[in-house]
Amino acid sequence: MVDRQFEGAVAVVTGAGSGIGAATARELTARGAERVYLVDVSKETVDKVAATIPGAASLTVDVSDANQMAEAFETIVAESGRVDVVVHAAGVDDPVSKQWILEANESGEPVDVIGRLTDDMWRRVMAVNLDGTFHVLREAVRAMRGRGGGAIVTVGSSSAFDTLIGYPHYSASKAAVHALTQSVAKEVLPYGVRVNTVAPGPVDTGMAARTPAHLRAAMAAGPARGYASPEELADTILYLASPGAANVVGAVLLSNGGRFTV
C-alpha cells in the first residue's frame, strides 16, 4: 500500500530545512519510514522542521563540504546500521543574478549577466548544486553498497532543458546533475542501488519567492499548471524512491506541469 510503502526504512533527506526537502521528509515518515535524517546547512530551520516530525533527527551539514558529508553518513550508519533511501534536495539559486534580470526588465535593456558573473558567483552555484550532488551520491553509495542496496533520488531542474535567460550557472549546474546522476545510476545498479532524478519546473518554495515578478508571471501563464507545491514534488520523488519504480533506473523525470517535453 502506498501509505506504508517505506515501512521500517532509514532515510536521509538533504535540503530538509524547507521546501521540497521538508515536504519529502514529512511524507517519508507518513509513509512508514522508521527513521528520517533531515540534513540542511541551516541549523535553525532544520531543527524546527525535525521537531514537527515524529522520530526525525536533524544534522547541520554543508553539502558542498566533502568532509562534512562523509561525517554525516558515518554518524547515520553508526546509529541506524544502514541507509535505505536518500533524497538530495539541497540546492541554491543566485539572488544577485535574479536582481540583474529584474533591473533589465524594468529598464527595457537586454539582460547582462554573463558579462558581470564573477568566479565566486559561478563557483558558489556549482559547489552546492553539482559538487554537493557528487558528495551526496558518493556517500550514499558507500552506505548502501553491501548493506542490501537502496534508492537515491536527486533533484535537478527543468531549466537544464528550457534554459533561462540570465541564469547560465544555474542551468549548467542542473544539467550536470542530470548527467552525473545518470552515470552513477548505471554504475551502481549491480550493487542493488537504484538512482534517478526529478527535474521540476516552477515550485512554490522560498527560492521561487526570490524570482522577479515578471518571470513568475511568465512561468504561471499559458496552459501549463504553473507553480507546483513542494508536496506535489515530494509525491513524484517518493514514487522514484518506492518499490513501485523498481524498473525505473537513471531516469530524468520531468515534473513541470506540461511546460514542455523532451
N, C-alpha and C positions, 0 to 999 in steps of 0.2 A: 504494500500500500504506500502511496506517495507520502502520506502523513508520517510514516515511520521508516522511510527509506534509508536513513542514516543511523539506524538503531545501533547504539554502542560505539559509534565511530569517534575517533580522536581527530579533530580538525584544527587547522591553522588558517586564519584569515588576516591578510595584511591590509593596511589602509582601513582598519576596522573602527577607527575613531569617528567616522562619519560616512554619509552617502552610501554607495553601493556596498562597501565593506561591512558597515554596520548592519545594513539590511540583510546581508548574506549570513552574518554571524547569528543574528536573531533567528533566521529561518532554519539554519542548521540545527540549532537547539530545539526549535519547534518540531523538527522532523526526526528527532530522536538521538541526535549526537550526544555522546556521553560526556565529552569534554571539548570545549571550543576555546582555543587560544586566540585572543584578539591582539594583533600587533599594529602599532602605529608609532609615528615619530613624536606625536603629542601625548605626553603622559596624562595631562588633564582630561582631554577628550576621550582617550581610550579607556581610562579608568571609569569615567562617567558612563560610557556605554556598557562596559563589562558589568557594572553594578546593577544593570537592568536585566541581565541575562543569567538565569539560574545556573550555577556551576561553572561559569566562564572565568577565565583567567586573562589578565592583561600583561603585555610586555611592551616596554618602550624601546623601540628599535628604529634606527635609520636604515632603510633597506639598501641605500647606496653604500653603506659601510659593510664590507665583506666580513670583517671580524664580528661585528655585532650580530649579523645574520647567522653566522655559524654558531655563536654562543647561544642564541635564542633556540635554535633547533636542538642543540645539545641539552639544554635545560628541559625542553619539551619531551624529548625521548627519555631522558633520565627520570622524569616524573611519571610519564604515561606509558612508556615502553614501546611506543610505535606512533606513527602518523598515518592516518588513512586518507585524509582529504586536505588539500592545500588550495586555497583561493587567493590569488595575488591580485589585489585590487588597488594597491598603493600606487600613486602617480601624482605628477604635478603638471600645472599649466604655466603660463608666463603672463602675469598681470601687466607687466610693462608693455609687452607687445600688443596686448589687448587694448591698452590705453592709446597706443600709437594708431591702431586700426580705427578706434573711435574718433580720434582727432582728425584723421584723414577723411572720414565720412562727414564730419561736421564742417570741414573746410572745403570739401569738394575736390581736394587734391588726391592724386594716386597714393596708394599705400606705400610707405617706405619703411620696411622692417629689415630686410636683408642688409641694407647698407648701414644700418645702425646696430645690428645684432652683435653683441660683444662675445668674446670667447667664454666669459663667465656665464652669460645667459645661455649660450649653447650647451656648455658643459653641465649646468645645473639640470636642465631638462633631460639630457642624455644620462647623467649619473643616476637620477632617480628612476626614470621610465625604462631605460634599457639596461644599465648596469644593475639596477635593483632587480629587474626580472631575471637576469643571469644569476645573481646571488641567491634569489629565492628558489629558482629551478635547481640549481646545483645542490643546495642544502636539502630540498625536498626529496630529490632523487636519492641522495645519500641516506636519508632517514627511512625511505620506503624500500629501497633495494635490500633484499634478503630478509625482509620482515613482512612478506605477504603482498607487497605492491601497494597500489593506491591510485588515486585520481588527483590530477592537478589541473586547475583552470587559471589561465592568466587573462587579464583584461587589456585588450588592445583598443582599437578605435576605428570607426568607420572613416575618420579623417585620413587614415592611411591610404584609402582609395579615392575618396572625394576630398582632395586636399583643400585646405583653407587658405585664402589669400592672406599673407602676412603671418603665417604660422608654420614656417618651414621646419623648424626644430622639433615642434610637437608632432607634426605629421611624420617626419623622418623617424623619430623615436618609436612611434607606434607601428610603423611599417616594419621596423627592425624587430619589434616584439613579436609580431606575427611570424616572421621568418625564423627567429630563434626558437619560438615555441614549436613550430612545425618540425624543425630539425631535431630538437630534443625528443619530440614525440616518437619519431621513427627509431631513434637510438635506444630508448629505454623500454619500448614495448616488450622485448624479450624478458625483462625483469618484472613484468606484471604491473608496470606503471603506465597509466593512460593519461595523456596530456592533450589538452585542447585550449583554444582561446575564444573569447567572445569579443566582437567588435561593435560596441554600442554606437548609436547615433547620439543625438542630444538627450541628456539625462538631467533631471531637475535636482542637482546637487549644489553644494557650495561653490564648486569650481564653475558650474554653469552660471551661477549668480554673478560672477565677475565678467561674463561675456557682455560686450556692448549691446545696448538695447536693439539697435538696428539689425545686428546679427541674430539675436534671439528671435526677433520678429520674423526674419527670413527663414530661420530653421523651423519655426512653428507654422509657417504659411504653406499653402498648397494642399494636395490630397493626403500627404503623409500625416502620421499621427502627431508629429511634433515631439514635445518633450515626454520621455518615459519617466516613470517613477523609479527610485532605487529598488523598490520591492519587485517591480517587473523584471529588472535586470537580475536580481537575486534568483528569481524563478528560472531564468534562462541559464544562469551559471550553474545552479544546482541540478538542472537537467543534465548538463555536460558531466557533472561530477557523479551522477547517480548510476546505479546498475542498469537503468533503462537506456543509457547511452553506451552500453558495453561495446557496440560495434562502431562507435564514433571515436576516431583517433586522428590527431593532427588537424582537426577542423578549425576554420576561422568562421565562426557562426555570426552572421550579420544580425544585429538586433537594433534596427534603425527605423522601425515603423513604416517601412516602404519608401524611404527617401530615394534609394537606388538599389540596384542589384549588380552583382559582378559575375 
